[in-house]
Amino acid sequence: MKKLVAGIVISFTAVSISSFGAVDGKKIFEKNSCPICHKETKDAIGPSLKTIAEFYKNNPKQLEQFLRGQADPIVWPDRFDMMKTQMGKFRAMSDEELKALIDYMLKH
């Protein structure tokens, strides 16, 4: 009986940590004011998440490098000068936060 109770407690703890401890890419996107320029499906000031995902879906590493300032943009490179001031936000993010953000962006 003690083993059963211990197993239930351990299982519940693991579920709780994975459910509530995960970094939320959508919240990071919103917290950093990304929706001002980037809408989900409609291109606006910046390309939509759908457009970004179409360009980077097969190469998320390239998107990470771009957000870290280590690669040139492949989506709307002619508008990059407008975005430069915002790019510092991404360089300051942890690897976990940036991965969550990229996962969220590429789901569109």
Biopython code that builds the backbone (N, CA, C, O; Angstrom):
import numpy as np
from Bio.PDB.StructureBuilder import StructureBuilder

atoms = [
    (1, "MET", "N", (0.824, -1.191, 0.000)),
    (1, "MET", "CA", (0.000, 0.000, 0.000)),
    (1, "MET", "C", (0.870, 1.257, 0.000)),
    (1, "MET", "O", (0.574, 2.225, -0.700)),
    (2, "LYS", "N", (1.959, 1.233, 0.802)),
    (2, "LYS", "CA", (2.843, 2.399, 0.861)),
    (2, "LYS", "C", (3.463, 2.676, -0.508)),
    (2, "LYS", "O", (3.635, 3.832, -0.894)),
    (3, "LYS", "N", (3.798, 1.605, -1.242)),
    (3, "LYS", "CA", (4.381, 1.783, -2.572)),
    (3, "LYS", "C", (3.369, 2.419, -3.526)),
    (3, "LYS", "O", (3.732, 3.250, -4.359)),
    (4, "LEU", "N", (2.117, 2.033, -3.405)),
    (4, "LEU", "CA", (1.073, 2.597, -4.249)),
    (4, "LEU", "C", (0.905, 4.086, -3.974)),
    (4, "LEU", "O", (0.827, 4.885, -4.908)),
    (5, "VAL", "N", (0.848, 4.461, -2.713)),
    (5, "VAL", "CA", (0.708, 5.868, -2.334)),
    (5, "VAL", "C", (1.925, 6.661, -2.805)),
    (5, "VAL", "O", (1.783, 7.756, -3.349)),
    (6, "ALA", "N", (3.112, 6.114, -2.600)),
    (6, "ALA", "CA", (4.335, 6.796, -3.031)),
    (6, "ALA", "C", (4.338, 6.980, -4.549)),
    (6, "ALA", "O", (4.742, 8.030, -5.048)),
    (7, "GLY", "N", (3.894, 5.975, -5.273)),
    (7, "GLY", "CA", (3.836, 6.068, -6.734)),
    (7, "GLY", "C", (2.864, 7.139, -7.196)),
    (7, "GLY", "O", (3.147, 7.870, -8.145)),
    (8, "ILE", "N", (1.731, 7.234, -6.538)),
    (8, "ILE", "CA", (0.741, 8.259, -6.885)),
    (8, "ILE", "C", (1.293, 9.646, -6.601)),
    (8, "ILE", "O", (1.135, 10.554, -7.418)),
    (9, "VAL", "N", (1.935, 9.821, -5.457)),
    (9, "VAL", "CA", (2.506, 11.123, -5.095)),
    (9, "VAL", "C", (3.586, 11.526, -6.095)),
    (9, "VAL", "O", (3.618, 12.672, -6.544)),
    (10, "ILE", "N", (4.465, 10.599, -6.443)),
    (10, "ILE", "CA", (5.538, 10.892, -7.399)),
    (10, "ILE", "C", (4.951, 11.230, -8.766)),
    (10, "ILE", "O", (5.401, 12.175, -9.414)),
    (11, "SER", "N", (3.956, 10.471, -9.211)),
    (11, "SER", "CA", (3.325, 10.743, -10.505)),
    (11, "SER", "C", (2.672, 12.115, -10.522)),
    (11, "SER", "O", (2.817, 12.859, -11.492)),
    (12, "PHE", "N", (1.952, 12.458, -9.457)),
    (12, "PHE", "CA", (1.284, 13.755, -9.385)),
    (12, "PHE", "C", (2.301, 14.886, -9.391)),
    (12, "PHE", "O", (2.094, 15.908, -10.045)),
    (13, "THR", "N", (3.400, 14.704, -8.663)),
    (13, "THR", "CA", (4.442, 15.730, -8.614)),
    (13, "THR", "C", (5.049, 15.938, -9.996)),
    (13, "THR", "O", (5.261, 17.079, -10.406)),
    (14, "ALA", "N", (5.329, 14.870, -10.716)),
    (14, "ALA", "CA", (5.912, 14.987, -12.054)),
    (14, "ALA", "C", (4.962, 15.702, -13.006)),
    (14, "ALA", "O", (5.389, 16.537, -13.803)),
    (15, "VAL", "N", (3.667, 15.374, -12.925)),
    (15, "VAL", "CA", (2.681, 16.037, -13.776)),
    (15, "VAL", "C", (2.586, 17.507, -13.417)),
    (15, "VAL", "O", (2.504, 18.355, -14.307)),
    (16, "SER", "N", (2.594, 17.824, -12.136)),
    (16, "SER", "CA", (2.493, 19.220, -11.706)),
    (16, "SER", "C", (3.672, 20.041, -12.204)),
    (16, "SER", "O", (3.491, 21.157, -12.690)),
    (17, "ILE", "N", (4.869, 19.501, -12.090)),
    (17, "ILE", "CA", (6.057, 20.230, -12.522)),
    (17, "ILE", "C", (6.025, 20.440, -14.034)),
    (17, "ILE", "O", (6.300, 21.541, -14.511)),
    (18, "SER", "N", (5.693, 19.397, -14.789)),
    (18, "SER", "CA", (5.706, 19.552, -16.238)),
    (18, "SER", "C", (4.580, 20.452, -16.721)),
    (18, "SER", "O", (4.743, 21.141, -17.727)),
    (19, "SER", "N", (3.448, 20.467, -16.040)),
    (19, "SER", "CA", (2.327, 21.291, -16.475)),
    (19, "SER", "C", (2.513, 22.753, -16.137)),
    (19, "SER", "O", (2.163, 23.626, -16.932)),
    (20, "PHE", "N", (3.055, 23.027, -14.975)),
    (20, "PHE", "CA", (3.120, 24.407, -14.516)),
    (20, "PHE", "C", (4.515, 25.015, -14.595)),
    (20, "PHE", "O", (4.654, 26.232, -14.474)),
    (21, "GLY", "N", (5.540, 24.213, -14.792)),
    (21, "GLY", "CA", (6.897, 24.728, -14.834)),
    (21, "GLY", "C", (7.374, 25.063, -16.239)),
    (21, "GLY", "O", (8.427, 25.677, -16.410)),
    (22, "ALA", "N", (6.613, 24.666, -17.232)),
    (22, "ALA", "CA", (7.022, 24.889, -18.616)),
    (22, "ALA", "C", (6.951, 26.369, -18.974)),
    (22, "ALA", "O", (6.073, 27.097, -18.512)),
    (23, "VAL", "N", (7.881, 26.786, -19.792)),
    (23, "VAL", "CA", (7.899, 28.162, -20.274)),
    (23, "VAL", "C", (6.878, 28.265, -21.405)),
    (23, "VAL", "O", (6.841, 27.412, -22.291)),
    (24, "ASP", "N", (6.063, 29.293, -21.374)),
    (24, "ASP", "CA", (4.988, 29.485, -22.339)),
    (24, "ASP", "C", (5.418, 30.468, -23.428)),
    (24, "ASP", "O", (5.566, 31.663, -23.170)),
    (25, "GLY", "N", (5.615, 29.963, -24.631)),
    (25, "GLY", "CA", (6.061, 30.795, -25.745)),
    (25, "GLY", "C", (5.098, 31.913, -26.089)),
    (25, "GLY", "O", (5.523, 33.012, -26.446)),
    (26, "LYS", "N", (3.799, 31.642, -25.985)),
    (26, "LYS", "CA", (2.809, 32.674, -26.293)),
    (26, "LYS", "C", (2.914, 33.829, -25.302)),
    (26, "LYS", "O", (2.824, 34.995, -25.688)),
    (27, "LYS", "N", (3.106, 33.503, -24.028)),
    (27, "LYS", "CA", (3.242, 34.564, -23.018)),
    (27, "LYS", "C", (4.503, 35.392, -23.265)),
    (27, "LYS", "O", (4.490, 36.611, -23.094)),
    (28, "ILE", "N", (5.572, 34.742, -23.660)),
    (28, "ILE", "CA", (6.816, 35.458, -23.971)),
    (28, "ILE", "C", (6.587, 36.378, -25.167)),
    (28, "ILE", "O", (7.032, 37.526, -25.166)),
    (29, "PHE", "N", (5.902, 35.878, -26.174)),
    (29, "PHE", "CA", (5.582, 36.655, -27.373)),
    (29, "PHE", "C", (4.791, 37.906, -26.992)),
    (29, "PHE", "O", (5.095, 39.009, -27.447)),
    (30, "GLU", "N", (3.782, 37.722, -26.158)),
    (30, "GLU", "CA", (2.935, 38.848, -25.753)),
    (30, "GLU", "C", (3.670, 39.808, -24.822)),
    (30, "GLU", "O", (3.552, 41.025, -24.965)),
    (31, "LYS", "N", (4.420, 39.272, -23.880)),
    (31, "LYS", "CA", (5.143, 40.099, -22.899)),
    (31, "LYS", "C", (6.154, 41.028, -23.568)),
    (31, "LYS", "O", (6.411, 42.128, -23.079)),
    (32, "ASN", "N", (6.717, 40.590, -24.665)),
    (32, "ASN", "CA", (7.728, 41.380, -25.370)),
    (32, "ASN", "C", (7.136, 42.273, -26.458)),
    (32, "ASN", "O", (7.861, 42.783, -27.313)),
    (33, "SER", "N", (5.828, 42.457, -26.422)),
    (33, "SER", "CA", (5.103, 43.347, -27.352)),
    (33, "SER", "C", (5.219, 42.927, -28.814)),
    (33, "SER", "O", (5.040, 43.759, -29.704)),
    (34, "CYS", "N", (5.509, 41.682, -29.075)),
    (34, "CYS", "CA", (5.633, 41.199, -30.455)),
    (34, "CYS", "C", (4.336, 41.364, -31.261)),
    (34, "CYS", "O", (4.401, 41.660, -32.454)),
    (35, "PRO", "N", (3.134, 41.177, -30.630)),
    (35, "PRO", "CA", (1.896, 41.296, -31.409)),
    (35, "PRO", "C", (1.636, 42.692, -31.981)),
    (35, "PRO", "O", (0.777, 42.854, -32.848)),
    (36, "ILE", "N", (2.359, 43.685, -31.511)),
    (36, "ILE", "CA", (2.181, 45.020, -32.085)),
    (36, "ILE", "C", (2.521, 44.984, -33.575)),
    (36, "ILE", "O", (1.826, 45.599, -34.384)),
    (37, "CYS", "N", (3.564, 44.281, -33.935)),
    (37, "CYS", "CA", (4.006, 44.219, -35.336)),
    (37, "CYS", "C", (3.675, 42.895, -36.020)),
    (37, "CYS", "O", (3.496, 42.857, -37.238)),
    (38, "HIS", "N", (3.593, 41.816, -35.254)),
    (38, "HIS", "CA", (3.416, 40.481, -35.823)),
    (38, "HIS", "C", (2.080, 39.889, -35.399)),
    (38, "HIS", "O", (1.897, 39.527, -34.237)),
    (39, "LYS", "N", (1.146, 39.791, -36.343)),
    (39, "LYS", "CA", (-0.159, 39.171, -36.110)),
    (39, "LYS", "C", (-0.027, 37.676, -36.391)),
    (39, "LYS", "O", (0.969, 37.228, -36.959)),
    (40, "GLU", "N", (-1.036, 36.915, -35.989)),
    (40, "GLU", "CA", (-0.945, 35.468, -36.179)),
    (40, "GLU", "C", (-0.980, 35.056, -37.650)),
    (40, "GLU", "O", (-0.130, 34.286, -38.097)),
    (41, "THR", "N", (-1.956, 35.563, -38.403)),
    (41, "THR", "CA", (-2.112, 35.083, -39.777)),
    (41, "THR", "C", (-2.061, 36.175, -40.837)),
    (41, "THR", "O", (-2.021, 35.873, -42.030)),
    (42, "LYS", "N", (-2.063, 37.425, -40.428)),
    (42, "LYS", "CA", (-2.096, 38.525, -41.395)),
    (42, "LYS", "C", (-0.822, 39.359, -41.296)),
    (42, "LYS", "O", (-0.462, 39.835, -40.219)),
    (43, "ASP", "N", (-0.150, 39.529, -42.426)),
    (43, "ASP", "CA", (1.030, 40.391, -42.456)),
    (43, "ASP", "C", (0.610, 41.823, -42.129)),
    (43, "ASP", "O", (-0.427, 42.292, -42.599)),
    (44, "ALA", "N", (1.403, 42.502, -41.337)),
    (44, "ALA", "CA", (1.097, 43.874, -40.921)),
    (44, "ALA", "C", (2.382, 44.691, -41.018)),
    (44, "ALA", "O", (3.026, 44.718, -42.067)),
    (45, "ILE", "N", (2.751, 45.349, -39.936)),
    (45, "ILE", "CA", (4.022, 46.080, -39.897)),
    (45, "ILE", "C", (5.166, 45.100, -40.126)),
    (45, "ILE", "O", (6.108, 45.377, -40.869)),
    (46, "GLY", "N", (5.061, 43.956, -39.474)),
    (46, "GLY", "CA", (6.024, 42.877, -39.647)),
    (46, "GLY", "C", (5.321, 41.668, -40.233)),
    (46, "GLY", "O", (4.092, 41.645, -40.306)),
    (47, "PRO", "N", (6.071, 40.670, -40.648)),
    (47, "PRO", "CA", (5.438, 39.468, -41.192)),
    (47, "PRO", "C", (4.634, 38.744, -40.119)),
    (47, "PRO", "O", (4.980, 38.770, -38.938)),
    (48, "SER", "N", (3.567, 38.105, -40.548)),
    (48, "SER", "CA", (2.739, 37.338, -39.617)),
    (48, "SER", "C", (3.506, 36.111, -39.125)),
    (48, "SER", "O", (4.516, 35.717, -39.707)),
    (49, "LEU", "N", (3.014, 35.526, -38.058)),
    (49, "LEU", "CA", (3.620, 34.286, -37.563)),
    (49, "LEU", "C", (3.505, 33.190, -38.617)),
    (49, "LEU", "O", (4.391, 32.345, -38.748)),
    (50, "LYS", "N", (2.417, 33.212, -39.358)),
    (50, "LYS", "CA", (2.239, 32.230, -40.430)),
    (50, "LYS", "C", (3.341, 32.388, -41.483)),
    (50, "LYS", "O", (3.926, 31.398, -41.924)),
    (51, "THR", "N", (3.620, 33.622, -41.883)),
    (51, "THR", "CA", (4.674, 33.877, -42.870)),
    (51, "THR", "C", (6.038, 33.471, -42.327)),
    (51, "THR", "O", (6.831, 32.842, -43.028)),
    (52, "ILE", "N", (6.306, 33.831, -41.081)),
    (52, "ILE", "CA", (7.582, 33.466, -40.452)),
    (52, "ILE", "C", (7.735, 31.951, -40.414)),
    (52, "ILE", "O", (8.798, 31.419, -40.733)),
    (53, "ALA", "N", (6.664, 31.260, -40.021)),
    (53, "ALA", "CA", (6.709, 29.796, -39.938)),
    (53, "ALA", "C", (6.957, 29.167, -41.306)),
    (53, "ALA", "O", (7.675, 28.173, -41.411)),
    (54, "GLU", "N", (6.370, 29.736, -42.349)),
    (54, "GLU", "CA", (6.580, 29.199, -43.697)),
    (54, "GLU", "C", (8.056, 29.268, -44.097)),
    (54, "GLU", "O", (8.565, 28.355, -44.747)),
    (55, "PHE", "N", (8.732, 30.326, -43.717)),
    (55, "PHE", "CA", (10.142, 30.493, -44.077)),
    (55, "PHE", "C", (11.077, 29.640, -43.210)),
    (55, "PHE", "O", (12.087, 29.132, -43.697)),
    (56, "TYR", "N", (10.739, 29.487, -41.931)),
    (56, "TYR", "CA", (11.672, 28.854, -40.989)),
    (56, "TYR", "C", (11.262, 27.459, -40.515)),
    (56, "TYR", "O", (12.002, 26.839, -39.752)),
    (57, "LYS", "N", (10.113, 26.952, -40.942)),
    (57, "LYS", "CA", (9.618, 25.692, -40.377)),
    (57, "LYS", "C", (10.596, 24.531, -40.528)),
    (57, "LYS", "O", (10.640, 23.647, -39.673)),
    (58, "ASN", "N", (11.365, 24.525, -41.588)),
    (58, "ASN", "CA", (12.326, 23.436, -41.793)),
    (58, "ASN", "C", (13.706, 23.739, -41.231)),
    (58, "ASN", "O", (14.622, 22.923, -41.333)),
    (59, "ASN", "N", (13.846, 24.919, -40.635)),
    (59, "ASN", "CA", (15.147, 25.288, -40.087)),
    (59, "ASN", "C", (14.998, 26.196, -38.860)),
    (59, "ASN", "O", (15.365, 27.370, -38.906)),
    (60, "PRO", "N", (14.462, 25.651, -37.767)),
    (60, "PRO", "CA", (14.291, 26.474, -36.562)),
    (60, "PRO", "C", (15.613, 27.001, -36.009)),
    (60, "PRO", "O", (15.641, 28.040, -35.351)),
    (61, "LYS", "N", (16.698, 26.293, -36.273)),
    (61, "LYS", "CA", (18.015, 26.749, -35.809)),
    (61, "LYS", "C", (18.374, 28.085, -36.464)),
    (61, "LYS", "O", (18.970, 28.951, -35.823)),
    (62, "GLN", "N", (18.015, 28.249, -37.727)),
    (62, "GLN", "CA", (18.290, 29.505, -38.420)),
    (62, "GLN", "C", (17.467, 30.646, -37.811)),
    (62, "GLN", "O", (17.952, 31.774, -37.716)),
    (63, "LEU", "N", (16.233, 30.361, -37.400)),
    (63, "LEU", "CA", (15.418, 31.375, -36.728)),
    (63, "LEU", "C", (16.052, 31.750, -35.394)),
    (63, "LEU", "O", (16.101, 32.926, -35.035)),
    (64, "GLU", "N", (16.535, 30.755, -34.663)),
    (64, "GLU", "CA", (17.220, 31.035, -33.395)),
    (64, "GLU", "C", (18.446, 31.922, -33.632)),
    (64, "GLU", "O", (18.665, 32.890, -32.904)),
    (65, "GLN", "N", (19.231, 31.593, -34.637)),
    (65, "GLN", "CA", (20.425, 32.392, -34.938)),
    (65, "GLN", "C", (20.049, 33.825, -35.313)),
    (65, "GLN", "O", (20.727, 34.772, -34.914)),
    (66, "PHE", "N", (18.977, 33.982, -36.075)),
    (66, "PHE", "CA", (18.520, 35.327, -36.430)),
    (66, "PHE", "C", (18.105, 36.100, -35.177)),
    (66, "PHE", "O", (18.502, 37.251, -34.996)),
    (67, "LEU", "N", (17.314, 35.473, -34.320)),
    (67, "LEU", "CA", (16.848, 36.154, -33.112)),
    (67, "LEU", "C", (17.998, 36.486, -32.165)),
    (67, "LEU", "O", (17.921, 37.463, -31.420)),
    (68, "ARG", "N", (19.044, 35.698, -32.187)),
    (68, "ARG", "CA", (20.226, 35.961, -31.358)),
    (68, "ARG", "C", (21.166, 36.992, -31.999)),
    (68, "ARG", "O", (22.164, 37.387, -31.396)),
    (69, "GLY", "N", (20.843, 37.425, -33.222)),
    (69, "GLY", "CA", (21.693, 38.400, -33.907)),
    (69, "GLY", "C", (22.884, 37.773, -34.603)),
    (69, "GLY", "O", (23.865, 38.454, -34.902)),
    (70, "GLN", "N", (22.801, 36.461, -34.866)),
    (70, "GLN", "CA", (23.914, 35.730, -35.463)),
    (70, "GLN", "C", (23.687, 35.370, -36.928)),
    (70, "GLN", "O", (24.530, 34.722, -37.548)),
    (71, "ALA", "N", (22.543, 35.792, -37.485)),
    (71, "ALA", "CA", (22.234, 35.501, -38.889)),
    (71, "ALA", "C", (21.370, 36.622, -39.448)),
    (71, "ALA", "O", (20.665, 37.312, -38.713)),
    (72, "ASP", "N", (21.439, 36.786, -40.742)),
    (72, "ASP", "CA", (20.617, 37.787, -41.411)),
    (72, "ASP", "C", (19.179, 37.279, -41.540)),
    (72, "ASP", "O", (18.949, 36.070, -41.554)),
    (73, "PRO", "N", (18.218, 38.191, -41.634)),
    (73, "PRO", "CA", (16.825, 37.765, -41.801)),
    (73, "PRO", "C", (16.594, 37.186, -43.192)),
    (73, "PRO", "O", (17.208, 37.622, -44.165)),
    (74, "ILE", "N", (15.706, 36.203, -43.275)),
    (74, "ILE", "CA", (15.313, 35.687, -44.583)),
    (74, "ILE", "C", (13.884, 36.111, -44.911)),
    (74, "ILE", "O", (13.449, 35.992, -46.057)),
    (75, "VAL", "N", (13.158, 36.601, -43.923)),
    (75, "VAL", "CA", (11.806, 37.110, -44.132)),
    (75, "VAL", "C", (11.880, 38.634, -44.146)),
    (75, "VAL", "O", (12.314, 39.247, -43.171)),
    (76, "TRP", "N", (11.468, 39.224, -45.220)),
    (76, "TRP", "CA", (11.426, 40.681, -45.365)),
    (76, "TRP", "C", (12.733, 41.360, -44.956)),
    (76, "TRP", "O", (12.709, 42.255, -44.111)),
    (77, "PRO", "N", (13.848, 40.971, -45.516)),
    (77, "PRO", "CA", (15.129, 41.569, -45.116)),
    (77, "PRO", "C", (15.195, 43.078, -45.361)),
    (77, "PRO", "O", (15.952, 43.787, -44.697)),
    (78, "ASP", "N", (14.398, 43.566, -46.317)),
    (78, "ASP", "CA", (14.400, 45.002, -46.605)),
    (78, "ASP", "C", (13.778, 45.834, -45.479)),
    (78, "ASP", "O", (13.969, 47.049, -45.430)),
    (79, "ARG", "N", (13.041, 45.189, -44.582)),
    (79, "ARG", "CA", (12.419, 45.906, -43.458)),
    (79, "ARG", "C", (13.168, 45.695, -42.139)),
    (79, "ARG", "O", (12.724, 46.154, -41.086)),
    (80, "PHE", "N", (14.274, 45.016, -42.202)),
    (80, "PHE", "CA", (14.985, 44.665, -40.970)),
    (80, "PHE", "C", (15.437, 45.878, -40.167)),
    (80, "PHE", "O", (15.463, 45.823, -38.938)),
    (81, "ASP", "N", (15.790, 46.958, -40.828)),
    (81, "ASP", "CA", (16.246, 48.146, -40.094)),
    (81, "ASP", "C", (15.210, 48.626, -39.080)),
    (81, "ASP", "O", (15.569, 49.129, -38.016)),
    (82, "MET", "N", (13.922, 48.472, -39.407)),
    (82, "MET", "CA", (12.856, 48.858, -38.469)),
    (82, "MET", "C", (12.870, 47.981, -37.219)),
    (82, "MET", "O", (12.513, 48.434, -36.131)),
    (83, "MET", "N", (13.282, 46.735, -37.379)),
    (83, "MET", "CA", (13.213, 45.767, -36.284)),
    (83, "MET", "C", (14.449, 45.757, -35.394)),
    (83, "MET", "O", (14.394, 45.256, -34.271)),
    (84, "LYS", "N", (15.538, 46.290, -35.866)),
    (84, "LYS", "CA", (16.815, 46.174, -35.151)),
    (84, "LYS", "C", (16.727, 46.559, -33.679)),
    (84, "LYS", "O", (17.327, 45.901, -32.829)),
    (85, "THR", "N", (15.994, 47.607, -33.376)),
    (85, "THR", "CA", (15.927, 48.069, -31.983)),
    (85, "THR", "C", (15.251, 47.053, -31.074)),
    (85, "THR", "O", (15.483, 47.051, -29.865)),
    (86, "GLN", "N", (14.422, 46.193, -31.641)),
    (86, "GLN", "CA", (13.706, 45.196, -30.844)),
    (86, "GLN", "C", (14.503, 43.909, -30.636)),
    (86, "GLN", "O", (14.168, 43.114, -29.759)),
    (87, "MET", "N", (15.534, 43.698, -31.417)),
    (87, "MET", "CA", (16.244, 42.420, -31.408)),
    (87, "MET", "C", (17.032, 42.155, -30.133)),
    (87, "MET", "O", (17.299, 40.996, -29.815)),
    (88, "GLY", "N", (17.405, 43.174, -29.406)),
    (88, "GLY", "CA", (18.139, 42.979, -28.158)),
    (88, "GLY", "C", (17.370, 42.163, -27.139)),
    (88, "GLY", "O", (17.968, 41.483, -26.305)),
    (89, "LYS", "N", (16.056, 42.226, -27.200)),
    (89, "LYS", "CA", (15.215, 41.453, -26.276)),
    (89, "LYS", "C", (15.530, 39.961, -26.372)),
    (89, "LYS", "O", (15.583, 39.256, -25.365)),
    (90, "PHE", "N", (15.736, 39.503, -27.593)),
    (90, "PHE", "CA", (15.945, 38.072, -27.802)),
    (90, "PHE", "C", (17.318, 37.620, -27.337)),
    (90, "PHE", "O", (17.473, 36.502, -26.847)),
    (91, "ARG", "N", (18.299, 38.470, -27.486)),
    (91, "ARG", "CA", (19.659, 38.114, -27.053)),
    (91, "ARG", "C", (19.734, 37.951, -25.545)),
    (91, "ARG", "O", (20.583, 37.219, -25.038)),
    (92, "ALA", "N", (18.852, 38.627, -24.829)),
    (92, "ALA", "CA", (18.851, 38.558, -23.369)),
    (92, "ALA", "C", (18.054, 37.368, -22.833)),
    (92, "ALA", "O", (18.111, 37.085, -21.636)),
    (93, "MET", "N", (17.323, 36.675, -23.683)),
    (93, "MET", "CA", (16.496, 35.549, -23.238)),
    (93, "MET", "C", (17.347, 34.320, -22.950)),
    (93, "MET", "O", (18.405, 34.111, -23.544)),
    (94, "SER", "N", (16.854, 33.525, -22.030)),
    (94, "SER", "CA", (17.505, 32.240, -21.764)),
    (94, "SER", "C", (17.247, 31.310, -22.949)),
    (94, "SER", "O", (16.356, 31.558, -23.761)),
    (95, "ASP", "N", (18.023, 30.254, -23.037)),
    (95, "ASP", "CA", (17.824, 29.273, -24.104)),
    (95, "ASP", "C", (16.421, 28.680, -24.029)),
    (95, "ASP", "O", (15.775, 28.465, -25.055)),
    (96, "GLU", "N", (15.954, 28.417, -22.811)),
    (96, "GLU", "CA", (14.626, 27.832, -22.611)),
    (96, "GLU", "C", (13.526, 28.783, -23.090)),
    (96, "GLU", "O", (12.577, 28.356, -23.749)),
    (97, "GLU", "N", (13.653, 30.058, -22.761)),
    (97, "GLU", "CA", (12.657, 31.040, -23.194)),
    (97, "GLU", "C", (12.648, 31.172, -24.716)),
    (97, "GLU", "O", (11.585, 31.204, -25.335)),
    (98, "LEU", "N", (13.820, 31.249, -25.305)),
    (98, "LEU", "CA", (13.898, 31.408, -26.753)),
    (98, "LEU", "C", (13.350, 30.179, -27.470)),
    (98, "LEU", "O", (12.671, 30.310, -28.488)),
    (99, "LYS", "N", (13.635, 28.999, -26.957)),
    (99, "LYS", "CA", (13.103, 27.776, -27.563)),
    (99, "LYS", "C", (11.582, 27.774, -27.494)),
    (99, "LYS", "O", (10.917, 27.426, -28.470)),
    (100, "ALA", "N", (11.027, 28.160, -26.349)),
    (100, "ALA", "CA", (9.569, 28.210, -26.205)),
    (100, "ALA", "C", (8.963, 29.215, -27.180)),
    (100, "ALA", "O", (7.928, 28.944, -27.790)),
    (101, "LEU", "N", (9.600, 30.364, -27.328)),
    (101, "LEU", "CA", (9.121, 31.383, -28.258)),
    (101, "LEU", "C", (9.155, 30.858, -29.694)),
    (101, "LEU", "O", (8.186, 31.018, -30.437)),
    (102, "ILE", "N", (10.246, 30.244, -30.078)),
    (102, "ILE", "CA", (10.379, 29.705, -31.435)),
    (102, "ILE", "C", (9.350, 28.606, -31.679)),
    (102, "ILE", "O", (8.732, 28.565, -32.743)),
    (103, "ASP", "N", (9.162, 27.721, -30.712)),
    (103, "ASP", "CA", (8.152, 26.662, -30.848)),
    (103, "ASP", "C", (6.774, 27.271, -31.081)),
    (103, "ASP", "O", (6.016, 26.802, -31.930)),
    (104, "TYR", "N", (6.455, 28.317, -30.325)),
    (104, "TYR", "CA", (5.166, 28.994, -30.492)),
    (104, "TYR", "C", (5.060, 29.618, -31.886)),
    (104, "TYR", "O", (4.041, 29.464, -32.558)),
    (105, "MET", "N", (6.086, 30.307, -32.312)),
    (105, "MET", "CA", (6.060, 30.985, -33.612)),
    (105, "MET", "C", (5.897, 29.991, -34.764)),
    (105, "MET", "O", (5.183, 30.267, -35.728)),
    (106, "LEU", "N", (6.546, 28.857, -34.665)),
    (106, "LEU", "CA", (6.541, 27.896, -35.770)),
    (106, "LEU", "C", (5.291, 27.023, -35.812)),
    (106, "LEU", "O", (5.129, 26.228, -36.738)),
    (107, "LYS", "N", (4.411, 27.157, -34.833)),
    (107, "LYS", "CA", (3.160, 26.387, -34.831)),
    (107, "LYS", "C", (2.113, 26.989, -35.767)),
    (107, "LYS", "O", (1.050, 26.400, -35.966)),
    (108, "HIS", "N", (2.390, 28.112, -36.321)),
    (108, "HIS", "CA", (1.396, 28.808, -37.145)),
    (108, "HIS", "C", (1.489, 28.443, -38.611)),
    (108, "HIS", "O", (0.716, 28.950, -39.424)),
]
sb = StructureBuilder()
sb.init_structure("model")
sb.init_model(0)
sb.init_chain("A")
sb.init_seg("    ")
for serial, (resi, resn, name, xyz) in enumerate(atoms, 1):
    if name == "N":
        sb.init_residue(resn, " ", resi, " ")
    sb.init_atom(name, np.array(xyz, "f"), 0.0, 1.0, " ", f" {name:<3s}", serial, name[0])
structure = sb.get_structure()
